[in-house]
Amino acid sequence: MPLYESPAVVLRQMKLGEADKIVTFFTLRFGKIKAVAKGSKRPKSKFGGRLEPFTYLKVILFGKEKTDLMRLNSCDVLDPFLPVRDDLNRLNRAFVSAELVDYGQKASDPNPDGFNLLLSLWRGLCLENDIKNQNLILRLFELKYMSSIGYHPSLDRCVACQRDIEPPSAGFNALKGGAVCGKCLVSDPAASRISVGAVRLMSKGLAMPVEKFARLKAGPEALVEIEKSVSDFVRTHIHRDLKSERFLKI
C-alpha cells in the first residue's frame, strides 16, 4: 500500500483495544484523516507522547487513498504547543477549535486555508495571556474557519435588503448568514440584536490574518454579542452544539 506524507495536527484520539489508538489528524495535504497508531498505548511505544491533541507533526501514513481508516507509520513533532497544553484557559479554547474542525471538516477533503488558520490560532493562543482577548481570537477564528468550508457570513451589508450596516442598531440572523440592518431587525424575529460596533469588529477580523487578531480589542458588551452571534452561526451551519463550549463558562 502507498505511503502518504504530510504536515498534520492532532485533533483527538481514542482507545482501540489494549494497545492501540485511533488518532484523528487534520493534515495539510489530505484533509481530515483517521489512522490507527499500533502499539501507541504501550510504555515503550515508538510514538511516545507525540500523539496528544494539539501537537503539530509531520506524519507518514499508509493505506488506500480515500479509505476511512489509515495506519500511522511514523511521526515527528514540529511544534508541541506546550503553552496551550500547560494552561487550562488556552487548552479549553484549543478544544473548541479542534472540535469545530473535527465536525466541520469532511473526511479526506483538503482544506489548506483551514489548516493554516488552525495553526495560526494555536500560535496566537500561546502568546495571549488575557482570557477576554483569547475569547475574541477564538470567535474570529471560528468565523474565518466557517468561511473556509463555504459558510461566509455577510457582515457589511444587510442579508435581507442589502443596505449597509449603519448605526444606530443592527441584528444578526445566523440562518440567513449574517447581519441585518436596524430597519429589517424590527421585522425579523429570528435575528438577535447586536451593536454596529460588534458587527464591524467581526468584519475586520474576517478580513485580516489570524496573526493580527491581537490588535483587535472588544469591550465586555461587544464581546458577549460576538460570542453569541458566532456560536449561533456555527451551531446553525454544522448542525450541532460544540460540547467543549461548556468549559469556556467555568
Secondary structure as UniProt FT lines:
FT   STRAND          3..16
FT   TURN            17..19
FT   STRAND          20..27
FT   TURN            28..30
FT   STRAND          31..37
FT   TURN            38..41
FT   TURN            43..44
FT   TURN            46..51
FT   TURN            53..54
FT   STRAND          56..62
FT   TURN            65..66
FT   STRAND          70..79
FT   HELIX           82..85
FT   HELIX           88..104
FT   HELIX           112..127
FT   HELIX           131..148
FT   TURN            149..150
FT   TURN            159..161
FT   TURN            167..168
FT   STRAND          170..173
FT   TURN            174..177
FT   STRAND          178..181
FT   HELIX           182..185
FT   TURN            186..187
FT   TURN            189..190
FT   STRAND          192..194
FT   HELIX           196..207
FT   HELIX           210..215
FT   HELIX           220..238
FT   HELIX           243..249
//
